Amino acid sequence: MDNKALILGISAFVAAIPVAIWIPLFFKQSGISKITLAILFFIGILTAPALLGIQYLWGIYPQFDVATLIETSITKVSVMYIVLFVFFGMLEEVIKDFAVRIIDKKTLAVKTVNDALRLSILAALGFSFAENIYYLSQLWTSLSAGELFGVYIFRSGFTMCAHMIFSGIFGYYFGISKFSIDITNQQKLVGKEDFIAKFISNFTNKPLAEGYKEKTILKGLLIAVTLHAIFNYMLQYNVLIPVILFVIGGFLFLRFLLKRKVGHLVLLTDISEKKRSMFAKKDEDVVLELLGMWFKDKRYVDVLHICERLLERDPDNNVVKLFKAKATDQLEGGNAYQKILATVLKDKDDLSTRDRSVIDKYLEKKTS
């Protein structure tokens, strides 16, 4: 067997080991088709050669070589590195995000925020898997066995995890953006005005929900690129302890995002599946107004009560589900409401009677 082919094969085998470890941590109970996951992972693998292809084209057409332009235009080395890392971080995140968008467009795989987060992590795993093969095969003959093993451990444990963090955070915001209509409706009810979304909406002459969607996607990209640039900058100056702490903190943050109730909202892709509301539209608008008032006043237990009642009559109302999810996330934050939640929510029948009375009284007040 050709020596280069053998090195490539061994590199691919050892690079697959951390992938086999990481995937069960995030996809054990994802509910996403295994075929969809396999296709996305393969596309993610192709994103790394795509990035190398761009750099190859720069060699053929140097007038388009952005990296060289940055290196020659900025004289201060530290600033030059920052700009260079931001640029390459943006390039990598956009390419990985493109893979997720292709899959979602073809299969409608993103039904929840957590779906988008997990799919983005998988695209990052594919990217870093291909990247690890490239680095290991390139360094095989220039490093000792011990040095090569050290590179392998660091790239498999920390660099791969870092890629998942950057893409996962972007994926979270991409998932949030898909609920832009529900979120902007909920924001109106609590009296919250999003000036950036409003500006984008006015500038592009599109509905406010579209402005919020674009703002959220841009926010996710900026956070991912910034974190990516910080990570690369610290690696450049060989500050390994901060890098390790940075990656551990990012991984814990990803786990936190996966546990948030907002991440479990389900996007209905087929309108025919939506269950009919048993609430009159006028009455529902009035009670949603009550929800907004109570959420604004941080009466999260009361919000949960009303949400339970509303969802009995309108089970597919995502604005109500959003209120419920946000109220639950607030309660799980450890504030005083959580301590009394168990005593308040003991008896479902009593809860229903109590809340029906509250709703009826408020409706009566608004219509009189």
Helices and strands as residue ranges (DSSP letters): H 3-27, H 34-60, G 62-64, H 66-73, H 77-107, H 113-139, H 145-154, I 155-159, H 160-177, H 180-189, H 195-204, H 208-236, H 240-259, G 261-264, G 271-273, H 281-296, H 300-313, H 318-331, H 336-344, H 348-367
